[in-house]
Amino acid sequence: MYRAMGQELPRTKRILELNPEHALVTGLRTAHEANADDPALAEAAELLYGMALLAESGELADPPRFTRLLADRLARSL
C-alpha cells in the first residue's frame, strides 16, 4: 500500500533472537567465561551476528569485513 501511494516503507526495528542452546552460542559463552579478553571472541560474535542478519535477508553494514573475517576463520580451521 505504501508503494502504491508513492511513499517509502516505514523502517522497522529488527530484533535478534538467539537460541541459548545452539552450539555456537554455548561455545561462545564457554569461551568468554574461560578468557573474556580474547580478541577472537569479538570476531566470532561479529560473525554470528552477520550470519543471523543474512539468514533473515538483512544487509551487512560492512560486507568486505564480514567476508574477510569468515575467510580468515576458515583458513585457520584447515
Short mmCIF file of the C-alpha atoms (twelve columns), coordinates in Angstrom:
data_MODEL
# 
_entry.id   MODEL 
# 
loop_
_atom_site.group_PDB 
_atom_site.id 
_atom_site.type_symbol 
_atom_site.label_atom_id 
_atom_site.label_alt_id 
_atom_site.label_comp_id 
_atom_site.label_asym_id 
_atom_site.label_seq_id 
_atom_site.Cartn_x 
_atom_site.Cartn_y 
_atom_site.Cartn_z 
_atom_site.pdbx_PDB_model_num 
ATOM 1  C CA . MET A 1  0.000  0.000   0.000  1 
ATOM 2  C CA . TYR A 2  2.846  2.355   0.806  1 
ATOM 3  C CA . ARG A 3  4.409  1.842   -2.615 1 
ATOM 4  C CA . ALA A 4  1.058  2.252   -4.339 1 
ATOM 5  C CA . MET A 5  0.677  5.602   -2.574 1 
ATOM 6  C CA . GLY A 6  4.215  6.634   -3.569 1 
ATOM 7  C CA . GLN A 7  5.516  6.518   -0.008 1 
ATOM 8  C CA . GLU A 8  8.569  4.828   1.414  1 
ATOM 9  C CA . LEU A 9  8.150  1.780   3.584  1 
ATOM 10 C CA . PRO A 10 8.429  2.569   7.292  1 
ATOM 11 C CA . ARG A 11 11.625 1.378   8.956  1 
ATOM 12 C CA . THR A 12 11.105 -1.450  11.374 1 
ATOM 13 C CA . LYS A 13 13.358 -2.242  14.271 1 
ATOM 14 C CA . ARG A 14 14.830 -5.716  13.967 1 
ATOM 15 C CA . ILE A 15 15.053 -7.996  16.977 1 
ATOM 16 C CA . LEU A 16 17.872 -10.505 17.279 1 
ATOM 17 C CA . GLU A 17 16.696 -13.714 18.905 1 
ATOM 18 C CA . LEU A 18 19.275 -16.301 19.905 1 
ATOM 19 C CA . ASN A 19 18.721 -19.918 20.737 1 
ATOM 20 C CA . PRO A 20 20.671 -20.183 24.017 1 
ATOM 21 C CA . GLU A 21 21.116 -23.927 23.460 1 
ATOM 22 C CA . HIS A 22 22.666 -23.622 19.987 1 
ATOM 23 C CA . ALA A 23 26.224 -24.975 19.798 1 
ATOM 24 C CA . LEU A 24 27.615 -21.651 18.533 1 
ATOM 25 C CA . VAL A 25 26.002 -19.691 21.356 1 
ATOM 26 C CA . THR A 26 27.043 -22.127 24.077 1 
ATOM 27 C CA . GLY A 27 30.554 -22.325 22.632 1 
ATOM 28 C CA . LEU A 28 30.864 -18.548 22.576 1 
ATOM 29 C CA . ARG A 29 29.603 -18.340 26.161 1 
ATOM 30 C CA . THR A 30 32.056 -21.017 27.323 1 
ATOM 31 C CA . ALA A 31 34.966 -19.332 25.531 1 
ATOM 32 C CA . HIS A 32 34.007 -15.982 27.097 1 
ATOM 33 C CA . GLU A 33 33.910 -17.496 30.569 1 
ATOM 34 C CA . ALA A 34 37.363 -19.028 30.007 1 
ATOM 35 C CA . ASN A 35 39.021 -15.907 28.589 1 
ATOM 36 C CA . ALA A 36 36.877 -12.787 28.219 1 
ATOM 37 C CA . ASP A 37 39.818 -10.753 26.865 1 
ATOM 38 C CA . ASP A 38 40.409 -12.985 23.827 1 
ATOM 39 C CA . PRO A 39 40.062 -10.773 20.709 1 
ATOM 40 C CA . ALA A 40 38.842 -13.795 18.721 1 
ATOM 41 C CA . LEU A 41 35.610 -13.684 20.749 1 
ATOM 42 C CA . ALA A 42 34.612 -10.331 19.294 1 
ATOM 43 C CA . GLU A 43 35.245 -11.655 15.797 1 
ATOM 44 C CA . ALA A 44 33.219 -14.797 16.498 1 
ATOM 45 C CA . ALA A 45 30.340 -12.702 17.856 1 
ATOM 46 C CA . GLU A 46 30.505 -10.454 14.790 1 
ATOM 47 C CA . LEU A 47 30.401 -13.474 12.501 1 
ATOM 48 C CA . LEU A 48 27.450 -14.932 14.399 1 
ATOM 49 C CA . TYR A 49 25.582 -11.627 14.155 1 
ATOM 50 C CA . GLY A 50 26.364 -11.336 10.438 1 
ATOM 51 C CA . MET A 51 25.128 -14.862 9.822  1 
ATOM 52 C CA . ALA A 52 21.890 -14.052 11.658 1 
ATOM 53 C CA . LEU A 53 21.391 -10.933 9.539  1 
ATOM 54 C CA . LEU A 54 21.957 -12.832 6.319  1 
ATOM 55 C CA . ALA A 55 19.645 -15.644 7.396  1 
ATOM 56 C CA . GLU A 56 16.848 -13.093 7.809  1 
ATOM 57 C CA . SER A 57 17.590 -11.436 4.442  1 
ATOM 58 C CA . GLY A 58 19.166 -8.456  6.169  1 
ATOM 59 C CA . GLU A 59 22.072 -6.395  4.929  1 
ATOM 60 C CA . LEU A 60 25.540 -6.379  6.421  1 
ATOM 61 C CA . ALA A 61 26.948 -2.991  7.411  1 
ATOM 62 C CA . ASP A 62 30.403 -3.937  6.068  1 
ATOM 63 C CA . PRO A 63 30.255 -6.946  3.697  1 
ATOM 64 C CA . PRO A 64 34.001 -6.905  2.880  1 
ATOM 65 C CA . ARG A 65 34.866 -7.102  6.598  1 
ATOM 66 C CA . PHE A 66 32.444 -9.984  7.132  1 
ATOM 67 C CA . THR A 67 33.920 -11.834 4.163  1 
ATOM 68 C CA . ARG A 68 37.471 -11.239 5.393  1 
ATOM 69 C CA . LEU A 69 36.615 -12.452 8.927  1 
ATOM 70 C CA . LEU A 70 34.922 -15.537 7.543  1 
ATOM 71 C CA . ALA A 71 37.755 -16.339 5.145  1 
ATOM 72 C CA . ASP A 72 40.369 -15.889 7.894  1 
ATOM 73 C CA . ARG A 73 38.443 -18.143 10.255 1 
ATOM 74 C CA . LEU A 74 38.029 -20.814 7.574  1 
ATOM 75 C CA . ALA A 75 41.707 -20.649 6.638  1 
ATOM 76 C CA . ARG A 76 42.729 -21.168 10.275 1 
ATOM 77 C CA . SER A 77 40.466 -24.210 10.550 1 
ATOM 78 C CA . LEU A 78 42.053 -26.013 7.577  1 
# 
